[in-house]
């Protein structure tokens, strides 16, 4: 059952009234809920929204005089970070209150919030006759000025933090290896980083460290890099607790 009051509340919250409310419903609908109720889910809108968000950010940076391909590439990587998008979805838009999900479906610890956030951007873009300015004004501008804070808090920096910590403990720079496994569709894989190992520069295993981390694995992620960063955050937490 779709709660019309919640739909209206959300539209008031983002200050955008959908001309076609079915587009909003689709953007908020998880694949599991869609399968159970024979309705459309957010998948295609998420893909569109991902492209729209990146284009808006790149254009805004370009207008600010930032034209370095390296900086733009880093920005695109940051915009693919589920931790950051999850945080935005909750902090600025309370999306966890509006998602249409199955009764026992878990949202926390998944990428669903990030997916729905992207889908909302895609939905507004389509509903407004493909006008980027509506997505920019009603969504992006609400957190744009906080972007550097949001990304500094995200897991994208955990690899550097882990290496700095290990360097301070070991007095040399170690090598960290992880394995990756994927699932899902070929054109839309889900990645998990697992079985981490720490080595000396001479490729000797550091058994005293590896015993604490050998069974760790990352959460499901959109990219290998994001899965790796999540795993590094967990490694850092475990080592700080035990060393």
Protein Blocks (a to p, Z undefined) as FASTA:
>chain_A
ZZfklmmmmmmmnopacfblmlmmmmmpcfklmmmnopacfklmmmmmmmmmmmmmmmmm
mmnopabfklmmmmmmmmmpmklmmmmmmmmnommmmoccdfklcfehpaklmmmmmmmm
mmmmmmnoopaklmmmmmmmmmmmmmmmmmmmmmklmmmmmmmmmmmmnopacddddddd
dedjfklccdddehiadddfkopacfklmmmmmmgccdddfbfklmmmmmmmmmmmmmmm
mZZ
